[in-house]
Amino acid sequence: VVLLTRPLAQSINLQSLLDEASLEYVLFPAIEINKV
């Protein structure tokens, strides 16, 4: 599983690219990357 954090504006394009690549992923739209 790929964990991605990206600006909200980029999320739609990024999601479509990942869908085309058939990758298993979890997409978290975010302004900044929060370290857990």
C-alpha positions as a Python dict, from the first residue, in 0.01 Angstrom:
ca = {
    (1, 'V'): (0, 0, 0),
    (2, 'V'): (133, 341, -97),
    (3, 'L'): (55, 627, 142),
    (4, 'L'): (42, 961, -36),
    (5, 'T'): (-9, 1312, 93),
    (6, 'R'): (-59, 1583, -166),
    (7, 'P'): (-217, 1928, -196),
    (8, 'L'): (-592, 1902, -247),
    (9, 'A'): (-570, 2062, -591),
    (10, 'Q'): (-343, 1783, -715),
    (11, 'S'): (-539, 1495, -564),
    (12, 'I'): (-776, 1439, -855),
    (13, 'N'): (-499, 1422, -1116),
    (14, 'L'): (-283, 1206, -892),
    (15, 'Q'): (-569, 969, -821),
    (16, 'S'): (-643, 927, -1191),
    (17, 'L'): (-277, 848, -1261),
    (18, 'L'): (-271, 588, -986),
    (19, 'D'): (-596, 436, -1111),
    (20, 'E'): (-444, 397, -1457),
    (21, 'A'): (-134, 237, -1304),
    (22, 'S'): (-356, -5, -1108),
    (23, 'L'): (-164, 59, -788),
    (24, 'E'): (-301, -18, -445),
    (25, 'Y'): (-290, 308, -258),
    (26, 'V'): (-437, 524, 14),
    (27, 'L'): (-476, 888, -83),
    (28, 'F'): (-483, 1154, 186),
    (29, 'P'): (-542, 1502, 42),
    (30, 'A'): (-344, 1741, 259),
    (31, 'I'): (-182, 2082, 250),
    (32, 'E'): (133, 1958, 419),
    (33, 'I'): (293, 1624, 498),
    (34, 'N'): (243, 1527, 861),
    (35, 'K'): (494, 1285, 1008),
    (36, 'V'): (335, 1013, 1216),
}
